[in-house]
Amino acid sequence: MNVNGKRKRPNPNKSRVSRHQAQPGARRSLPIISALKLLIVGCGRVGSQLAAEMDKAGHEVVIIDRDPNQFSRAASRGVLTNDFRGNQVVGNGTDADVLRRAGIEDADGFVAVTEGDNRNIMASQVAKHVFKVPRVVARIYDPERAEAYEKLGLHTICPTIEGAKAIEKTLLDKKQ
């Protein structure tokens, strides 16, 4: 942020290009999408998988976890391999100094997928309201809390609700 509290945004005339578009012979049928700078808090199974997929898609990824062992666990599962070009930051994703060190001031997107609803809510609120990140998503397991924070303007993903819907759809599918 600058001294007036406004977000510093990249120059729109210098758009970032996905590595898929920059490579000769890249598939031409893909839509042209500028690469995003993404911060992911939580290097568990979901966070590390998301980080790897977004990195492969050409986005700039920083993944944060307070437990340094999580990065090696993700690597041992074959997710954050040597091909991963993103950055790994050890620290608490609710701490503004850690988020600044990770580059939140220039982030286009922020995702909180730690094991705790409270931490995900807090980190997402800091990203959205303090740092004015334009795209913020929080995973919240508790359906009531997810709904309450969604009403307050925080985009939430509730695996409890989404999982139940997927199971119901599978059970009711006539093509089994």
N, C-alpha and C positions, 0 to 999 in steps of 0.2 A: 504494500500500500504506500502511496505517497503521503506527504505531510497533510494533505487535506482529507485523508481517509478514503480516497477514491481508489478503486482497483486499478492497478497497472495492467493493461491488456496488451497483448502482442499487436504489432502493426498489422492491420488487416490486409495491407498490400503485400506482406511477406507471409503468405499462408504456408502452413506446414503441410507437407505432402506425405502420405503413407508410403512406406518403403515398397509396397506392392506396386504403386503407381510409378515409383522412381526407377524400378528395374526394367531393363529392356525385355520385351517379350511377355510382360505382365498381362494377365487376362484383361481384355478391353471391355468385357461385359460388366465389370464391377463398377458401381457408381463412384464418382470421384468424391472422396470424403477426406477432409483435412484430418491429420493426426491430432489426437487429443492428448493433453497432459493430465494424467490420472494419478490420484493418490488413493491407495487402498490400505485401510487400517484393519489388520488381522491377517496373519499368514497361516491360517489353518487350511483345511481342505478347500473351502469355497474361495477364500481370499487368494491363495496361491494359484488355484486353477484359473480364476478370473485374471490374475496378473499375467500368467503365461499366455492365455488366449488373447488378451488385449495387446501384449507385446508382439505376439506373432502376427497380429493384424496391423502392426505398424505404429501403434500408439506409444507414447512415452509414459512409462509406468514407474511409480515409486511405491514400494510396499513397506508398511511399518508394522512392527510387532515389538512388544516389550520383552519377549523371550527370544534371545538370539538363537536358541536351539530350533525354533520353528522353521528357520530358513534352511537348515541342514535336513530337517525332517521332510520338508517339501522336496528338496533335491533327492533324497533317498527314495521318495515315492515316484521319482521320475517327472516331477512337475516343473520345478524351477531348476532346469538343467543348465549346463554351460552355455546353451543357446540363448538363455534369458539375458536380455541386454538392459533390463531395468535396474533401478537402484534399490537397495535394501537398507532400511533405517531401523536401528534398535531404539525403542523409546515408547512412551505412552502416547497414544494417538489422541488423547484429550488435552495434551500439553501444547500450548500455543508455540512455545520455543521449538519443540520437536517438529511440529507441523511446519513452522517457518524453515527449519533446517531441511525438511523434505521438499520444500518448494511450493507450499500451498498458495502463496501469493500470486502465482501464475497458473494455478491449476484450473482446468476446464471441468473436471469432474472429481467427485470424492465419494468413496464407498466405505461404509463401516460394517465389517462382518466379523467382529470378535465374538467370543463365546457369551458375552453378557449384553443383555438389552440396555442396561443403564449406560454402559460405556459407549455402545453404538449410538444411542440417543444423544449423549453429551458430545461426542466427537462430531456428529453430524450437525448439531446445533451450532457448535463453534465454527465449523466449515461454512455453514450457510449464513449465519448472522454476523460473525466477527470478520471472516475473510471473504465473504460474498462470493463463494464458489457457485457458479451458475447451475451445475447439475450435482445434486447430493442425494444419495440413497443410503438408507439404514435398514439392515436386517433386524427384525424384531420378532422374537418367537411368540410372545404373548399377544393373541389376537385383539384383546381389548385395548392394550397399549398401542398396538400398531394402528388401530382405527382412530384412537384419540390423537396421536401425533400426525396422522394423515390429515385429519381435520384442521390441525394447526399449521399445515403447509409443508410438513416434512414428508418426502416421498419414502414410503416404507415397503419392504417386501417381507411378508410373513410366511415362512416355510410351513407353519402349522396349517394355515388356511390353504395355501397353494398345494401342499401335499394331500390334504383331505379332498380337495377338488379333483386332483389327478386320480386318486384312488377311486372316488365315486364314479368318475367318467369311465375308468377301466372296468369297474364292476357292472356298469349299466350298458357298456358297449355290446351290441348284439352280434358282433363279428368274432366273438371268442370261440 
